[in-house]
Amino acid sequence: KQDKALHLTTSVMLTALGTETAKDFKLKNPEIVGVTFSLICGLAKEFLYDTKPSAYDLTADIVGAIAGVYINRLFFSEYGKVYITLWICLEIFKKYVQTFQT
């Protein structure tokens, strides 16, 4: 389970990285570039590093790459800044509450 979560979150981050880099270089279709970059990294890891490639890992990579497009859109939208700020505040509040529970 943890391995799949790592695949998913890494794919989200690689998609965002590839998309924003493509935007910086003013490439056409930066989201496609970002997804492609993420999936190439995932495929390379599965086939070059692992002894036995996993279809579940590749599925997590694909889901993460698609989610990365939408998360990146949300993050860079006007509303995204509000959501990110609220999320950070919620995380700080959760840590604050946890300190009193222990």
N, C-alpha and C positions, 0 to 999 in steps of 0.2 A: 504494500500500500504506500509506504513512504517513498519507494523508488518511483512509483507512478506520479506521485505529487511533485517530486523533483523534476521529472520529465515535463510535466505540465507547466510548472512555474518557470522553468528554464526556457521553455518554448515561448511563453508569454514575453519574457524579458528579451529574448533574442529577436522576436518579431518586432517589438517596439524599437530595439536598437537598430535593426536593419531598416525599418521604415523611416525613422528620424534621420539616419545617415543618408538614405536615398533622397530625402527632402533637402538636406543640406547641400548635396551635390546636384540638386535640381533634376533628378532622374524622373522619367515618366513612370507612372504607376508605382509610387513608393511602397504602397501596402503589399503589392505583389512581390516586390523585391524583398520586403521584410519577411513575408511568409516563406518565400523560397530560401532565403538565408537560414531561417530557423529550421526548416525541414532538411536542408542539406547538412546542417550541423548534427541534427538528430540521427539522420541516416548514417553519417560518417561514424558517429559514436557507436551505433548499433553494429555496424558491419566491420569496422576496423578495430574497435576496442573490445567489445564483448565476444566471448567465445561462441555463444549461441544467441543470435538476435531474437528479440521478443516482439511478437505482433502487438501485445498489450502496451509495450513501451512506445512503439511507433504510433499506436492509436492515441496515446496520451500526448505525444509530440504534435500530432495533427490537431487534436482538440485545443491544445495550448496555443498553437500558431493561429488558429481561427479566433480564439478568445483574445489573443494578443492584439489583433486588429481592432476589435471593439473596445477593449480596455484602453488602448492607445488613443482611439477617437474620443472616448469619454474623458480621459485625462487631459487632453489638449483642448477640450471644449470649454465654453464659459462656465457651464454647470459643473464640469469636472473638477474645477478648482474648489468649488463649494463642497463637493462630495469628498474630495481628498482631505480637506480641512476638517470636515466632520469625522471622517474615519480616524485621522490622527488624534483628534480630541477623544474619541471613544476608546482608542487604544491606551492613551494616557490615563483615562478614567479607570479602565480595567486594571491596569498596573497599580494604580492608587488603591483600588478596592482590595486587590490581592495582598497588598502589604498589611492591611488590617485584618485579613482573615487568617494569617499565619501566626 
